[in-house]
Each structure stands twice: as structure tokens, then as C-alpha cells.
């Protein structure tokens, strides 16, 4: 069998809010068709609910604390070194490499791309021309008969939630058509308006993916192409993006490879973005370097596979102001979150809820106050996380009720805590060391003081900053 082409499609800031995942408020026929022609994973997760760390894990197969991309590239966070990655590895194997949209990982030089189109007039937070994106993809796909790797990064559904652009979607949703995402826990007219426009972004994303896949079919290469669709992390609402809750971590994931994997399969195993690199390398017939993930192709082929019992994720930082290191572990039922700092409220909650809210789709003080008691308490936990949080995801999938202090679950907390520490040791998590944690915290506080206006403006007064963490964390 000849080596397949690889088309990796990554959207922004959305959970599995697609009709193929059973979401009742949106229709996504093109992604539904992709799922029907391949394998859909019910339990797929990012490693950190922020763009640059999530994307770095996709391309390197490593957790953020392993590769060093612990925050946004725009804030000068960077990988410790030029780790082997999907573009570098497949290019060495004779593939053409291409990217559409943003990379958002430092250093960019680590990713050898034969083609990179990222014209802000067509593909950006302000402009989302899905027809032009498909056109540029067509040109790359048709350029040569050499096998290709192409990563297409859509800006939907990042803020701002554009209701319509260039006539897409043709018939936008409005507040009467939707309800707020379940993990938000609050239902008001204002939040329904924002949610409707989030779904409009999802509809436009679906249209774009449909155009992209239609072009691949016209090229005659669809049957020889492994297609993977996912997103970088969850939606930009309270208790979603920038958190370590399921609303930030759980993502859609669909894989199609005609003639190799079955059609219409649904898998329940917990997979992670770290699994994409080894999956691609197995598909193209190349050896995989030591990484944290493993190939999902055997299970996609229907083989009996001994898979992971525990799924790990983390949070460190985003735009400097959101520094708040956390780690999490979950099994099929329970999830444990450990917060490493106790001297400050969660900056994620400050940005998406409460008196210092700066992101419009977040819940306001008034909306939180009017919510049911258990929701109000969940927002208190969001704002002031205890050292440990435990959630029963069978009975409480939205993580509203923290069971960590319930004596009935003490053995669960211990079991998950022990497994979490083992993972941290095995992956050389530098923040296990209190000295390095303190140093990283001091460095963030110093940079925030020198380069930012308090806690209210995430982009800071300047970017003339230099990180030292790359040296002392990497040494661990």
C-alpha cells in the first residue's frame, strides 16, 4: 500500500458541539458525514485548554510541561528546544508539508513547511473566508503527486463570535434556537445570544470543512488520505477555555482513512492530542520518537487494544495573567484536579466570571447570583479552587459538586492522587519541585508587574519580556 496523504483539520475553541455528537442545537452535516465515513471518539481531550500548548501537544506528542510551550506564543512562551514534530518527521520521510492558518508555537523554525498561507485578510479572528481557505488548500493538494501533510487551522469558533461572514451561515441561529452550554450552568437571554453566535461559528466551520473535503474528493486523492479532525480546546465560556474542567479539555475527534479503518464506528476509549503524532507516523510507515502518546490506529481498525486507564491534563498559563498551575487525572468515572497555588484566586475565573470579567461570553456577577445554589457554589470553587477537587463524572458530568472532602471518596482521592504523582514523575514534571514552582510563580509575578496593567488587560503594555523558565524547568 502506498503511503497516505495526511490532512489534519484543527478548529479553535470549541467542544464536541456537533450534531454527530448529539448536540440538539446545531446542524453540522459535513462533519457528520466525515464521522459516518470513519471513527468518532466520544472521549477525546486536549492537554491544556489554551491554543499554543494544545497545538504544541498535537504536533510534538508531548505534554506542555514536557515540551515547554506552557502558554501563548504571542506572550513569548516557547518550547524548550526544537522537538521532533509531525512536519519535521514526515518531511524527512519525503512528504510535502503545508499549513493553512496559524501555527502559534515557538520557535516557528522548528516546523519545516514547504507551504504556509496565513493571510489575515481571509483567515483570522476578524476574517473567516471559508471559500478562500478551501481554494488555497486545493492549490496545495493539486500542486504535486508527492505525498503531502497539510494542517488546516480554522479560526472558528474563537472570539469574536461572528454571526455571519460572507453569507455563512446562510441562516444564522438566534437566542430562541439554543440554550447555553451545559457546563456553564446558567441560562439567561444574554448568554443565549452569545451561545447562538457560538453555534453560528460552528455552522460556518462545518461549511468550511465541507468545502475542504469536497476539494480533496475532486483532486482524486480522498481515498489515499488520512483525515483527522479535532480542535485545540474547549469553548470560550465560563468554566471552559483556560480551565482544567471538562468544558475546557474535552474536544471532538474524528478519523477517516478509506479502506483501512471502518465506517461509522464510535469509540469510548480516552484519547488525547498527544496520540496524534504517533498515529500519523504509524500511518505513513515511520518510526516514532519517544513521546507521551501512542497510536490509535489499531483500535480504529477494530483490533483489541490494551488502552490507558487514566487520562492526564494540565494548566499553567495563557496570557501571563492566567498563570495558575494545575494538574488533573481522570478515569472512566472520577476526576481529580490538584491546584498548586493557594495564595490567589483563579485568574481564569476572574476573566470569565465575577467583578473583573473581561470576556463577554462569561457569566456576570448578577447571573451567577441568580443561579441555583449548587451552581453558585460551583462558581465559588471556580473562583477559589481548593487544593483538591474530585468529581463523579457519571452523576455530575458538568463538575458542579466537589466531593474531595467527602469521607466516602477518600480512597478515590488517594488512588487518583497516587497515580497523578506517578505520572508527574514519569513525565518529569518540574513543578513537582516546590523550589521550581516558587521560581516560576515569582517570574510570572515579576513579568506581570513590569509588563501588564494590573489584572484587566490580557495583552499587556508591551512584549519586551524574556522568559527564564525555559532553562530551569527544562533542567528538570
VEXLO-162488 format. One record per residue (C-alpha): residue in one letter; x, y, z; chain. Coordinates in Angstrom, 1 decimal, decimal comma, padded with zeros to 4 digits. Layout:
BEGIN
<A <X Y Z> A>
...
This chain:
BEGIN
<X <000,0 000,0 000,0> A>
<X <001,4 003,4 -000,9> A>
<X <001,9 006,0 001,8> A>
<X <-001,2 008,0 002,5> A>
<X <-001,5 011,8 002,4> A>
<X <-002,4 013,3 005,8> A>
<X <-005,0 016,1 006,2> A>
<X <-005,1 017,4 009,8> A>
<X <-008,0 019,8 010,4> A>
<X <-007,9 021,8 013,6> A>
<X <-010,6 024,3 014,6> A>
<X <-010,4 026,8 017,5> A>
<X <-012,1 027,0 020,9> A>
<X <-015,0 024,5 020,6> A>
<X <-016,1 021,4 022,4> A>
<X <-017,9 018,5 020,8> A>
<X <-020,9 020,7 020,0> A>
<X <-021,7 019,0 016,7> A>
<X <-024,8 017,1 015,6> A>
<X <-022,8 013,9 015,2> A>
<X <-022,1 014,2 018,9> A>
<X <-025,8 014,6 019,7> A>
<X <-025,9 018,3 020,2> A>
<X <-029,6 019,3 019,6> A>
<X <-029,0 023,0 018,8> A>
<X <-026,7 022,8 015,7> A>
<X <-026,6 021,0 012,4> A>
<X <-023,2 020,0 011,1> A>
<X <-023,9 017,8 008,1> A>
<X <-020,4 017,8 006,7> A>
<X <-018,6 016,8 009,9> A>
<X <-021,4 014,3 010,5> A>
<X <-020,6 012,8 007,1> A>
<X <-016,9 012,6 008,0> A>
<X <-017,8 010,8 011,2> A>
<X <-020,1 008,4 009,3> A>
<X <-017,2 007,5 007,0> A>
<X <-014,7 007,0 009,8> A>
<X <-014,3 006,7 013,5> A>
<X <-015,7 009,1 016,1> A>
<X <-014,2 009,3 019,6> A>
<X <-016,5 010,1 022,4> A>
<X <-013,8 010,7 025,0> A>
<X <-011,1 012,9 023,4> A>
<X <-009,1 015,6 025,2> A>
<X <-006,6 018,3 024,8> A>
<X <-003,6 018,5 027,2> A>
<X <-004,2 022,2 028,2> A>
<X <-007,1 024,4 027,4> A>
<X <-005,2 027,1 025,6> A>
<X <-004,2 027,4 021,9> A>
<X <-000,4 027,3 021,9> A>
<X <000,0 024,5 024,5> A>
<X <-002,7 022,4 022,9> A>
<X <-001,3 022,8 019,4> A>
<X <002,2 022,0 020,6> A>
<X <001,0 018,7 022,0> A>
<X <-000,8 017,9 018,8> A>
<X <002,4 018,4 016,8> A>
<X <005,0 017,0 019,2> A>
<X <003,1 014,2 021,1> A>
<X <004,3 015,7 024,4> A>
<X <002,5 017,4 027,3> A>
<X <003,1 021,2 027,6> A>
<X <005,3 020,7 030,7> A>
<X <007,4 018,3 028,6> A>
<X <007,9 020,5 025,6> A>
<X <007,9 023,9 027,3> A>
<X <005,0 025,6 025,4> A>
<X <003,2 026,3 028,7> A>
<X <001,5 029,5 027,5> A>
<X <000,7 031,5 024,4> A>
<X <003,3 032,0 021,7> A>
<X <002,2 035,7 021,5> A>
<X <003,3 036,1 025,1> A>
<X <006,7 034,6 024,1> A>
<X <006,3 031,3 025,8> A>
<X <008,2 028,7 023,8> A>
<X <009,3 025,1 023,6> A>
<X <012,5 024,2 025,4> A>
<X <014,1 023,2 022,1> A>
<X <013,1 022,3 018,5> A>
<X <011,5 019,0 019,3> A>
<X <010,8 016,5 016,6> A>
<X <007,3 017,1 015,3> A>
<X <004,8 016,0 012,6> A>
<X <006,1 018,3 009,9> A>
<X <009,7 017,7 010,6> A>
<X <009,3 013,9 010,8> A>
<X <007,1 013,4 007,7> A>
<X <009,2 015,9 005,7> A>
<X <012,3 013,8 006,4> A>
<X <010,3 010,8 005,1> A>
<X <009,7 012,6 001,7> A>
<X <006,4 014,4 002,3> A>
<X <005,5 017,9 001,2> A>
<X <004,4 019,8 004,3> A>
<X <001,8 022,6 004,3> A>
<X <-000,1 024,7 006,8> A>
<X <-003,1 027,0 006,4> A>
<X <-003,8 029,4 009,3> A>
<X <-001,8 030,0 012,4> A>
<X <000,9 027,8 013,9> A>
<X <001,2 029,7 017,2> A>
<X <004,1 027,7 018,6> A>
<X <007,6 028,9 019,3> A>
<X <010,1 028,6 017,8> A>
<X <008,4 028,6 014,4> A>
<X <011,7 027,4 012,8> A>
<X <011,2 024,0 014,4> A>
<X <008,4 023,3 011,9> A>
<X <009,7 022,9 008,3> A>
<X <006,8 023,9 006,0> A>
<X <007,0 023,9 002,2> A>
<X <003,8 026,0 002,1> A>
<X <002,3 028,2 004,8> A>
<X <-000,6 030,5 004,0> A>
<X <-001,9 032,7 006,8> A>
<X <-003,3 035,8 005,1> A>
<X <-005,1 037,8 007,8> A>
<X <-007,4 039,3 005,2> A>
<X <-009,0 035,9 004,8> A>
<X <-008,2 033,8 007,8> A>
<X <-008,0 035,5 011,2> A>
<X <-010,2 036,3 014,2> A>
<X <-011,6 039,2 012,1> A>
<X <-012,0 037,5 008,8> A>
<X <-013,1 034,0 008,1> A>
<X <-013,4 033,3 004,4> A>
<X <-014,0 029,5 004,3> A>
<X <-014,2 029,6 000,4> A>
<X <-010,7 031,1 000,2> A>
<X <-009,4 028,7 002,7> A>
<X <-010,7 025,8 000,6> A>
<X <-009,2 027,3 -002,6> A>
<X <-005,7 027,6 -001,0> A>
<X <-005,9 024,0 000,2> A>
<X <-006,9 022,9 -003,3> A>
<X <-003,9 024,5 -004,8> A>
<X <-001,5 022,8 -002,3> A>
<X <-003,2 019,4 -002,8> A>
<X <-003,0 019,6 -006,6> A>
<X <000,5 021,0 -006,8> A>
<X <002,3 017,6 -006,9> A>
<X <001,8 013,9 -006,8> A>
<X <004,3 013,7 -003,9> A>
<X <002,5 012,6 -000,7> A>
<X <001,5 015,5 001,5> A>
<X <000,9 016,5 005,0> A>
<X <-001,5 019,5 005,3> A>
<X <-002,7 021,1 008,5> A>
<X <-005,7 023,4 008,1> A>
<X <-006,4 025,6 011,1> A>
<X <-009,8 027,3 011,1> A>
<X <-010,3 030,4 013,3> A>
<X <-013,9 029,4 014,2> A>
<X <-015,1 029,3 017,0> A>
<X <-012,6 031,7 018,6> A>
<X <-013,9 035,1 019,8> A>
<X <-015,4 037,2 018,4> A>
<X <-018,4 035,0 017,7> A>
<X <-019,2 036,3 014,2> A>
<X <-022,9 035,7 013,5> A>
<X <-022,3 035,7 009,8> A>
<X <-019,4 036,3 007,4> A>
<X <-019,7 036,4 003,6> A>
<X <-023,1 034,9 003,8> A>
<X <-022,0 032,0 006,0> A>
<X <-024,0 030,6 007,7> A>
<X <-026,8 031,3 005,3> A>
<X <-029,5 031,3 008,0> A>
<X <-027,9 032,2 011,4> A>
<X <-029,1 030,9 014,7> A>
<X <-030,5 033,3 017,3> A>
<X <-031,2 033,2 021,0> A>
<X <-034,6 031,5 020,5> A>
<X <-032,9 028,5 018,9> A>
<X <-030,4 027,5 021,6> A>
<X <-029,6 027,0 025,3> A>
<X <-026,3 027,8 026,9> A>
<X <-023,7 025,1 027,1> A>
<X <-024,4 022,7 029,9> A>
<X <-021,1 023,3 031,8> A>
<X <-021,9 027,0 032,1> A>
<X <-024,9 026,1 034,3> A>
<X <-026,7 029,4 033,8> A>
<X <-029,4 030,3 031,3> A>
<X <-030,1 033,9 030,6> A>
<X <-031,2 035,8 027,4> A>
<X <-027,7 037,4 027,2> A>
<X <-025,9 034,1 027,4> A>
<X <-028,3 032,6 024,9> A>
<X <-027,3 035,3 022,4> A>
<X <-023,7 034,6 022,8> A>
<X <-024,3 030,8 022,6> A>
<X <-026,3 031,3 019,3> A>
<X <-023,4 033,1 017,8> A>
<X <-021,0 030,3 019,0> A>
<X <-023,2 027,9 017,1> A>
<X <-023,1 030,1 014,1> A>
<X <-019,3 029,8 014,2> A>
<X <-019,7 026,0 014,4> A>
<X <-022,0 026,1 011,4> A>
<X <-019,5 028,2 009,4> A>
<X <-016,8 025,8 010,5> A>
<X <-018,8 022,9 009,2> A>
<X <-019,4 024,6 005,9> A>
<X <-015,6 025,2 005,6> A>
<X <-014,8 021,6 006,3> A>
<X <-017,3 020,5 003,7> A>
<X <-015,7 022,7 001,1> A>
<X <-012,3 021,4 002,0> A>
<X <-013,3 017,8 001,8> A>
<X <-015,1 018,4 -001,5> A>
<X <-011,9 019,8 -002,9> A>
<X <-010,0 016,7 -001,6> A>
<X <-012,5 014,5 -003,4> A>
<X <-012,3 016,4 -006,7> A>
<X <-008,5 016,0 -006,5> A>
<X <-008,9 012,3 -006,7> A>
<X <-006,8 011,8 -003,6> A>
<X <-009,5 011,4 -001,0> A>
<X <-009,2 007,6 -000,9> A>
<X <-005,5 007,9 -000,3> A>
<X <-005,7 010,4 002,5> A>
<X <-005,9 010,0 006,3> A>
<X <-008,1 012,8 007,6> A>
<X <-008,1 013,8 011,2> A>
<X <-010,5 016,5 012,6> A>
<X <-010,2 017,9 016,1> A>
<X <-010,0 021,3 017,9> A>
<X <-007,3 022,9 020,1> A>
<X <-009,5 023,0 023,2> A>
<X <-013,0 023,8 024,6> A>
<X <-015,3 026,8 024,1> A>
<X <-014,7 030,3 025,3> A>
<X <-017,3 030,5 028,1> A>
<X <-017,1 030,4 031,9> A>
<X <-015,7 027,1 033,1> A>
<X <-014,5 026,2 029,5> A>
<X <-011,3 027,6 027,9> A>
<X <-008,4 028,4 030,3> A>
<X <-009,8 025,8 032,8> A>
<X <-009,0 022,3 033,6> A>
<X <-012,6 021,3 033,7> A>
<X <-014,2 019,1 031,1> A>
<X <-015,6 022,1 029,3> A>
<X <-012,1 023,2 028,5> A>
<X <-010,5 019,9 027,9> A>
<X <-013,0 017,7 026,1> A>
<X <-012,8 018,0 022,3> A>
<X <-014,3 016,4 019,2> A>
<X <-012,1 013,9 017,4> A>
<X <-012,9 012,1 014,1> A>
<X <-010,5 010,0 012,0> A>
<X <-011,2 008,8 008,4> A>
<X <-009,0 006,6 006,3> A>
<X <-010,9 004,8 003,5> A>
<X <-010,2 001,1 003,2> A>
<X <-008,2 001,0 006,4> A>
<X <-010,5 001,9 009,2> A>
<X <-014,1 001,0 009,5> A>
<X <-017,0 003,3 008,8> A>
<X <-019,4 004,7 011,4> A>
<X <-017,6 003,4 014,4> A>
<X <-017,8 005,1 017,8> A>
<X <-015,0 004,5 020,3> A>
<X <-015,2 005,2 024,1> A>
<X <-011,5 005,0 024,9> A>
<X <-010,0 008,1 026,4> A>
<X <-007,6 009,6 023,8> A>
<X <-005,5 012,7 023,9> A>
<X <-003,9 015,1 021,5> A>
<X <-000,6 013,5 022,3> A>
<X <-001,8 010,5 020,4> A>
<X <-002,0 012,3 017,0> A>
<X <001,8 012,3 016,2> A>
<X <002,3 008,5 016,8> A>
<X <-000,9 007,8 014,8> A>
<X <000,3 009,8 011,8> A>
<X <003,7 008,2 011,9> A>
<X <002,3 004,7 012,0> A>
<X <000,1 005,6 009,1> A>
<X <003,0 006,8 007,0> A>
<X <005,2 003,9 008,0> A>
<X <007,8 005,8 010,0> A>
<X <009,3 005,0 013,4> A>
<X <008,0 007,2 016,2> A>
<X <010,4 009,0 018,6> A>
<X <009,8 008,7 022,3> A>
<X <006,7 010,7 023,1> A>
<X <003,9 010,6 025,7> A>
<X <001,2 009,4 023,3> A>
<X <000,5 006,3 021,3> A>
<X <-001,1 005,4 018,0> A>
<X <-004,9 005,0 017,9> A>
<X <-004,9 003,2 014,6> A>
<X <-005,1 -000,3 016,0> A>
<X <-008,4 000,5 017,8> A>
<X <-009,6 002,3 014,7> A>
<X <-009,1 -000,9 012,7> A>
<X <-011,2 -002,7 015,3> A>
<X <-008,3 -004,6 016,9> A>
<X <-008,4 -005,5 020,6> A>
<X <-006,1 -003,0 022,3> A>
<X <-005,0 -002,6 025,9> A>
<X <-005,5 001,2 026,3> A>
<X <-004,9 003,7 029,0> A>
<X <-006,8 003,6 032,3> A>
<X <-006,1 007,2 033,2> A>
<X <-006,2 010,4 031,2> A>
<X <-004,0 013,4 032,3> A>
<X <-004,2 017,1 031,6> A>
<X <-002,7 020,3 033,0> A>
<X <-003,0 024,1 033,2> A>
<X <-000,1 026,5 033,6> A>
<X <-000,7 029,8 031,8> A>
<X <-002,0 031,6 028,8> A>
<X <-001,5 035,3 028,6> A>
<X <000,7 035,7 031,7> A>
<X <-002,3 037,0 033,7> A>
<X <-003,8 033,5 033,7> A>
<X <-000,9 031,7 035,4> A>
<X <-002,3 029,2 037,8> A>
<X <-000,7 025,8 037,7> A>
<X <-003,0 022,8 038,0> A>
<X <-002,9 019,1 037,1> A>
<X <-005,7 016,6 036,6> A>
<X <-006,3 012,9 036,2> A>
<X <-009,5 011,1 035,4> A>
<X <-010,5 007,5 034,9> A>
<X <-013,7 006,2 033,3> A>
<X <-015,8 007,7 036,2> A>
<X <-013,9 010,0 038,5> A>
<X <-011,7 013,1 038,0> A>
<X <-009,2 014,7 040,4> A>
<X <-008,0 018,2 040,0> A>
<X <-005,0 019,5 042,0> A>
<X <-004,2 023,2 042,2> A>
<X <-000,7 024,1 043,1> A>
<X <-001,2 027,7 044,3> A>
<X <-003,3 028,8 047,3> A>
<X <-002,3 032,5 047,5> A>
<X <-004,6 033,9 044,8> A>
<X <-008,0 033,3 043,1> A>
<X <-008,2 031,6 039,8> A>
<X <-007,3 034,1 037,1> A>
<X <-009,4 032,1 034,6> A>
<X <-012,5 032,8 036,8> A>
<X <-011,5 036,4 037,1> A>
<X <-011,6 036,7 033,3> A>
<X <-014,7 034,8 032,7> A>
<X <-016,9 035,4 035,7> A>
<X <-017,2 037,8 038,6> A>
<X <-016,4 041,5 039,1> A>
<X <-013,3 041,5 036,9> A>
<X <-014,8 039,7 034,0> A>
<X <-013,2 040,8 030,7> A>
<X <-014,6 038,2 028,2> A>
<X <-018,2 038,9 027,2> A>
<X <-019,5 035,3 027,0> A>
<X <-018,6 034,8 030,6> A>
<X <-021,2 034,8 033,3> A>
<X <-021,7 038,1 035,1> A>
<X <-021,9 038,7 038,9> A>
<X <-025,7 039,1 038,6> A>
<X <-026,2 035,9 036,5> A>
<X <-024,1 033,9 039,0> A>
<X <-026,0 035,4 041,9> A>
<X <-029,4 034,4 040,4> A>
<X <-028,3 030,8 039,7> A>
<X <-029,3 027,7 041,7> A>
<X <-027,4 027,2 045,0> A>
<X <-025,2 024,3 043,7> A>
<X <-024,3 026,4 040,6> A>
<X <-023,4 029,4 042,7> A>
<X <-021,2 027,1 044,8> A>
<X <-019,6 025,7 041,7> A>
<X <-018,7 029,2 040,7> A>
<X <-017,2 029,8 044,1> A>
<X <-015,0 026,8 043,6> A>
<X <-014,1 028,1 040,1> A>
<X <-013,0 031,4 041,6> A>
<X <-011,2 030,0 044,7> A>
<X <-010,2 026,4 043,9> A>
<X <-009,2 024,2 046,9> A>
<X <-006,1 022,1 046,7> A>
<X <-008,1 019,2 045,5> A>
<X <-011,4 018,8 043,6> A>
<X <-013,0 015,4 042,9> A>
<X <-015,9 014,9 040,6> A>
<X <-018,1 011,9 039,8> A>
<X <-018,4 012,3 036,0> A>
<X <-021,1 009,7 035,8> A>
<X <-023,5 011,5 038,1> A>
<X <-022,1 015,0 037,7> A>
<X <-020,6 015,3 034,2> A>
<X <-020,5 019,1 034,4> A>
<X <-018,4 019,1 037,6> A>
<X <-020,7 021,1 039,8> A>
<X <-020,3 019,2 043,1> A>
<X <-016,8 018,8 044,6> A>
<X <-016,6 015,5 046,5> A>
<X <-012,9 015,8 047,6> A>
<X <-013,7 016,4 051,3> A>
<X <-016,4 013,7 051,4> A>
<X <-015,0 010,8 053,5> A>
<X <-016,9 008,3 051,3> A>
<X <-014,5 009,2 048,5> A>
<X <-011,2 009,4 050,4> A>
<X <-009,9 006,2 048,8> A>
<X <-010,7 007,5 045,3> A>
<X <-008,8 010,8 046,1> A>
<X <-005,8 008,8 047,3> A>
<X <-005,8 006,4 044,3> A>
<X <-006,0 009,1 041,8> A>
<X <-003,6 011,3 043,7> A>
<X <-001,0 008,5 043,7> A>
<X <-001,5 007,9 040,0> A>
<X <-001,1 011,6 039,3> A>
<X <002,1 011,8 041,2> A>
<X <003,5 008,7 039,3> A>
<X <002,6 010,4 036,0> A>
<X <004,3 013,6 037,1> A>
<X <007,5 011,7 038,0> A>
<X <007,4 009,6 034,8> A>
<X <007,0 012,8 032,6> A>
<X <009,5 014,8 034,6> A>
<X <007,0 017,4 035,7> A>
<X <009,3 020,2 037,0> A>
<X <006,5 021,6 039,2> A>
<X <006,7 018,7 041,5> A>
<X <009,7 020,5 042,9> A>
<X <008,5 023,3 045,2> A>
<X <011,6 025,4 044,5> A>
<X <011,0 025,4 040,8> A>
<X <007,2 026,1 041,3> A>
<X <008,1 029,1 043,5> A>
<X <010,6 030,3 041,0> A>
<X <008,1 030,1 038,1> A>
<X <005,5 031,9 040,2> A>
<X <007,9 034,7 041,0> A>
<X <008,9 035,0 037,4> A>
<X <005,2 035,4 036,3> A>
<X <004,5 037,9 039,1> A>
<X <007,6 039,9 038,1> A>
<X <006,7 040,0 034,4> A>
<X <003,1 040,8 035,2> A>
<X <004,2 043,8 037,4> A>
<X <006,7 045,0 034,8> A>
<X <004,7 044,5 031,5> A>
<X <001,0 044,5 032,4> A>
<X <-001,7 046,9 033,6> A>
<X <-002,9 045,1 036,7> A>
<X <-005,3 042,2 036,0> A>
<X <-007,6 043,8 033,5> A>
<X <-005,8 043,9 030,1> A>
<X <-004,6 040,5 028,9> A>
<X <-002,2 041,8 026,2> A>
<X <-000,1 043,9 028,4> A>
<X <001,6 047,3 027,9> A>
<X <004,5 045,7 025,9> A>
<X <006,0 042,4 024,8> A>
<X <009,6 043,3 025,7> A>
<X <009,9 040,4 028,0> A>
<X <012,2 037,4 028,2> A>
<X <011,4 034,1 029,9> A>
<X <014,0 032,3 032,1> A>
<X <011,8 029,3 032,8> A>
<X <013,0 027,6 029,6> A>
<X <016,3 026,9 031,3> A>
<X <015,4 026,0 034,9> A>
<X <012,2 023,9 034,0> A>
<X <014,0 022,1 031,2> A>
<X <016,8 021,1 033,5> A>
<X <014,3 019,0 035,5> A>
